[in-house]
Amino acid sequence: MSDAVLSARTALVTGASSGIGWETARLLAAHGATVLVHARTTAEAEDAVERLVSAGARRDQLVELAADFTRLTEVAVLAGTVVKHYPALDLLVNNAAVMAPERCTLTDDGNEVSLQVNFLAAHLLAKLLRAPLSAAGDARIVNVSSSLHRTASMNWSDPHRVKKYSRVAAYAQSQLALTMATADMAPAGSGITAVSLNPGLCDTALLPLYGRVGAPAAEGAAAVVRLCLPETVVANGAYFDGGVIAPTAQAAQEERSLKRLAKLADQLVGRAA
């Protein structure tokens, strides 16, 4: 049943075709939000919307959007579509993520694929959607990260890890970058608050990376949606784990590293920005 607490709000959920993203879209719709349901392809987005309707969402609350985040031009086109049709955007949930493959894989943009999909796409969306997010007043960005970010380090000299590749290290680096960049996605005076979280170990397509049994994706989504609700008080740059504020990796607290990451991210998204 809808409690309509988000009935006047619009949310973009990336990676909403399955797992935590789909469940997040379902819960946001149940709270009354208009949900922009992003998937990699149009067919996947349409399928996700049909399943959301079958699960009880109203069709007029849902908008399907497609963009392959392994192509930064498609991320930019997605942002342009949102800006054109939604001058005010209340919520951006950066959930889209992929496992790093067994072998180092670069996108056509020249970036390691998990770094691009899991971090650079979110970085680019936050920049290109700043106007509608600011226009909404009290907008929030929620970045779905991972506790693995605490095990990671940024490989500044070889961010794509071409010279010495490990899929776990590459994935963890992408989550560290996302967590580190969170506060920067909501500059002072923008009217935006950005937070990140570990949604917990859930039974999603990323589970094989951990090799353990996961909780239902709906549990992870509930943690995400809690941070989207106006009743939940959040501070910019905060990181949540298990529903409470938790410490981040040390790198996320180092001003020099944060500035270095912002510069690197802008360079890696290049002309798409």
C-alpha positions as CSV (number, residue, x, y, z in Angstrom):
1,M,0.0,0.0,0.0
2,S,1.2,3.5,-0.8
3,D,1.8,6.0,2.0
4,A,2.2,8.7,-0.6
5,V,5.0,10.4,1.3
6,L,6.9,10.8,-2.0
7,S,3.8,11.5,-4.2
8,A,5.1,14.9,-5.4
9,R,8.6,13.7,-6.1
10,T,10.5,12.3,-9.1
11,A,13.3,9.7,-8.7
12,L,15.8,8.3,-11.2
13,V,17.0,4.8,-10.3
14,T,19.8,3.5,-12.4
15,G,20.3,-0.2,-12.9
16,A,16.6,-0.8,-12.1
17,S,16.0,-3.9,-14.2
18,S,16.8,-6.3,-11.5
19,G,18.1,-6.8,-8.0
20,I,18.3,-3.9,-5.5
21,G,17.6,-1.4,-8.3
22,W,14.3,-3.0,-9.3
23,E,13.2,-3.4,-5.7
24,T,14.2,0.2,-5.0
25,A,12.0,1.3,-7.9
26,R,9.1,-0.8,-6.5
27,L,9.4,0.7,-3.0
28,L,9.7,4.3,-4.3
29,A,6.6,3.8,-6.4
30,A,4.8,2.3,-3.4
31,H,5.7,5.6,-1.6
32,G,4.0,7.5,-4.4
33,A,7.0,8.7,-6.4
34,T,7.2,9.0,-10.1
35,V,10.1,6.6,-10.9
36,L,12.4,6.9,-14.0
37,V,13.3,3.2,-14.4
38,H,16.7,2.9,-16.1
39,A,18.0,-0.2,-17.7
40,R,20.8,-1.0,-20.2
41,T,18.4,-1.5,-23.1
42,T,14.9,-0.4,-24.0
43,A,13.6,-4.0,-23.9
44,E,15.0,-4.5,-20.4
45,A,13.5,-1.2,-19.2
46,E,10.1,-2.1,-20.6
47,D,10.2,-5.5,-19.0
48,A,11.2,-4.0,-15.6
49,V,8.2,-1.6,-15.9
50,E,5.8,-4.4,-16.7
51,R,7.0,-6.4,-13.7
52,L,6.6,-3.3,-11.5
53,V,3.0,-2.9,-12.7
54,S,2.4,-6.6,-12.0
55,A,3.8,-6.0,-8.5
56,G,1.3,-3.2,-7.8
57,A,2.8,0.0,-9.2
58,R,0.7,2.3,-11.2
59,R,1.7,2.5,-14.9
60,D,1.5,6.3,-14.9
61,Q,4.1,6.5,-12.1
62,L,6.7,4.7,-14.2
63,V,8.9,5.9,-17.1
64,E,11.4,3.6,-18.8
65,L,14.8,4.9,-19.8
66,A,17.6,3.1,-21.5
67,A,21.4,3.7,-21.6
68,D,24.3,1.4,-21.8
69,F,26.7,2.8,-19.2
70,T,29.7,1.2,-21.0
71,R,29.2,4.1,-23.4
72,L,29.5,7.5,-21.8
73,T,27.7,9.1,-24.7
74,E,24.6,7.1,-23.8
75,V,24.9,8.3,-20.2
76,A,25.0,11.9,-21.5
77,V,22.0,11.3,-23.7
78,L,20.1,9.8,-20.8
79,A,20.9,12.9,-18.7
80,G,19.7,15.2,-21.5
81,T,16.4,13.4,-21.7
82,V,15.8,13.8,-18.0
83,V,16.8,17.5,-18.1
84,K,14.4,18.1,-21.0
85,H,11.4,16.4,-19.5
86,Y,12.0,16.8,-15.7
87,P,13.1,20.3,-14.8
88,A,13.1,19.3,-11.2
89,L,14.5,15.9,-10.1
90,D,14.2,15.0,-6.4
91,L,16.1,11.8,-6.1
92,L,19.0,10.2,-8.0
93,V,19.8,6.7,-6.9
94,N,23.1,5.6,-8.5
95,N,22.6,1.8,-8.2
96,A,23.9,0.5,-11.6
97,A,26.8,-1.8,-11.1
98,V,28.7,-4.6,-12.8
99,M,31.2,-7.2,-11.6
100,A,34.7,-6.6,-12.9
101,P,35.3,-9.4,-15.5
102,E,38.0,-12.1,-15.1
103,R,40.3,-10.2,-17.5
104,C,40.9,-6.5,-17.6
105,T,38.3,-5.1,-20.0
106,L,38.3,-1.5,-21.3
107,T,35.2,0.2,-22.7
108,D,35.2,2.1,-26.0
109,D,35.9,5.2,-23.8
110,G,39.1,3.6,-22.7
111,N,38.1,3.0,-19.1
112,E,38.1,-0.2,-17.1
113,V,34.5,-1.4,-17.4
114,S,33.6,-1.6,-13.7
115,L,35.2,1.7,-12.9
116,Q,33.1,3.3,-15.7
117,V,29.8,1.6,-15.0
118,N,30.0,1.7,-11.2
119,F,31.6,5.1,-10.7
120,L,32.2,7.3,-13.8
121,A,28.6,7.0,-15.0
122,A,27.4,8.2,-11.6
123,H,29.9,11.0,-11.5
124,L,28.8,12.1,-15.0
125,L,25.1,11.9,-14.1
126,A,25.5,14.0,-10.9
127,K,27.2,16.7,-13.0
128,L,24.8,16.7,-15.9
129,L,21.7,16.5,-13.6
130,R,22.8,19.2,-11.2
131,A,20.4,21.8,-12.6
132,P,17.2,19.7,-12.1
133,L,18.5,18.4,-8.8
134,S,19.1,21.9,-7.5
135,A,15.8,23.1,-8.9
136,A,13.9,20.5,-6.8
137,G,15.1,21.9,-3.5
138,D,16.3,19.4,-0.9
139,A,17.1,16.8,-3.5
140,R,19.1,13.7,-2.6
141,I,21.7,11.6,-4.4
142,V,22.0,8.1,-2.9
143,N,25.0,6.1,-4.1
144,V,24.8,2.3,-3.6
145,S,28.3,1.3,-2.7
146,S,29.8,-1.7,-0.9
147,S,31.7,-2.5,2.3
148,L,34.4,-3.7,0.0
149,H,35.4,-0.1,-0.6
150,R,37.2,-0.3,2.8
151,T,39.5,-3.0,1.4
152,A,40.4,-0.9,-1.7
153,S,43.0,1.5,-2.8
154,M,43.0,3.9,-5.7
155,N,45.7,3.0,-8.2
156,W,46.5,6.5,-9.3
157,S,49.2,5.6,-11.7
158,D,47.1,2.9,-13.4
159,P,43.4,3.4,-12.5
160,H,42.4,0.9,-15.1
161,R,44.7,-1.7,-13.6
162,V,46.0,-2.7,-17.0
163,K,49.5,-3.6,-15.6
164,K,48.3,-5.7,-12.6
165,Y,44.7,-6.7,-12.8
166,S,42.5,-8.3,-10.1
167,R,38.7,-8.4,-10.6
168,V,38.1,-8.0,-6.9
169,A,40.6,-5.1,-6.6
170,A,39.1,-3.4,-9.7
171,Y,35.5,-3.8,-8.3
172,A,36.5,-2.6,-4.8
173,Q,38.3,0.4,-6.3
174,S,35.1,1.4,-8.2
175,Q,33.2,1.3,-5.0
176,L,35.9,3.3,-3.2
177,A,35.8,5.9,-5.9
178,L,32.0,6.2,-5.7
179,T,32.1,6.5,-1.9
180,M,34.9,9.1,-2.0
181,A,33.1,11.2,-4.7
182,T,29.8,11.3,-2.9
183,A,30.2,14.6,-1.0
184,D,31.5,16.3,-4.2
185,M,28.3,15.4,-6.0
186,A,26.5,17.9,-3.9
187,P,28.5,21.1,-3.8
188,A,27.8,23.7,-1.0
189,G,24.8,25.9,-2.0
190,S,23.4,23.4,-4.5
191,G,20.5,22.4,-2.4
192,I,21.5,18.8,-2.9
193,T,22.5,16.2,-0.2
194,A,24.5,13.2,-1.3
195,V,25.0,10.0,0.7
196,S,26.4,6.5,0.1
197,L,25.6,3.2,1.7
198,N,26.4,-0.5,1.9
199,P,23.0,-2.1,1.3
200,G,24.3,-5.4,2.8
201,L,25.1,-8.7,1.2
202,C,22.1,-9.4,-1.0
203,D,21.2,-12.1,-3.5
204,T,21.9,-10.1,-6.7
205,A,24.0,-10.6,-9.8
206,L,27.0,-9.3,-7.9
207,L,26.8,-12.0,-5.2
208,P,29.3,-14.4,-6.9
209,L,32.0,-11.8,-6.3
210,Y,31.5,-12.4,-2.5
211,G,30.9,-16.2,-2.8
212,R,28.4,-16.3,0.1
213,V,24.7,-16.5,0.6
214,G,22.9,-13.2,0.4
215,A,19.7,-11.7,1.9
216,P,16.7,-10.9,-0.4
217,A,17.4,-7.9,-2.7
218,A,14.3,-6.2,-1.1
219,E,16.2,-5.9,2.2
220,G,19.0,-4.0,0.5
221,A,16.4,-1.8,-1.3
222,A,14.7,-1.0,2.0
223,A,18.0,0.4,3.2
224,V,18.4,2.5,0.0
225,V,14.8,3.8,0.2
226,R,15.1,4.8,3.8
227,L,17.7,7.3,2.8
228,C,15.4,8.7,0.2
229,L,12.6,9.5,2.6
230,P,12.3,13.1,3.9
231,E,11.8,11.9,7.5
232,T,15.4,10.4,7.4
233,V,17.8,13.2,8.4
234,V,21.1,12.9,6.4
235,A,24.3,14.9,6.2
236,N,26.2,15.4,3.0
237,G,28.9,12.9,2.3
238,A,27.7,10.5,5.1
239,Y,28.2,6.7,4.6
240,F,25.6,4.3,6.0
241,D,26.1,0.6,6.8
242,G,23.4,-1.5,8.4
243,G,21.1,1.5,8.6
244,V,23.5,3.6,10.7
245,I,26.3,6.0,9.9
246,A,29.6,4.2,9.6
247,P,33.2,5.2,9.0
248,T,34.5,5.2,5.4
249,A,37.8,4.1,4.2
250,Q,40.6,6.5,5.2
251,A,41.0,7.7,1.6
252,A,37.5,9.1,1.6
253,Q,38.5,11.5,4.4
254,E,41.7,12.8,2.8
255,E,41.2,16.2,1.1
256,R,44.1,15.7,-1.2
257,S,42.8,12.3,-2.4
258,L,39.3,13.7,-2.9
259,K,40.6,16.5,-5.1
260,R,42.8,14.1,-7.0
261,L,39.8,11.8,-7.7
262,A,37.6,14.7,-8.9
263,K,40.3,15.7,-11.4
264,L,40.8,12.1,-12.5
265,A,37.1,11.5,-13.0
266,D,36.6,14.7,-15.0
267,Q,39.5,13.6,-17.3
268,L,38.1,10.1,-17.7
269,V,34.6,11.2,-18.7
270,G,36.2,13.6,-21.1
271,R,34.0,15.0,-23.8
272,A,30.9,13.3,-22.6
273,A,30.7,15.9,-19.8
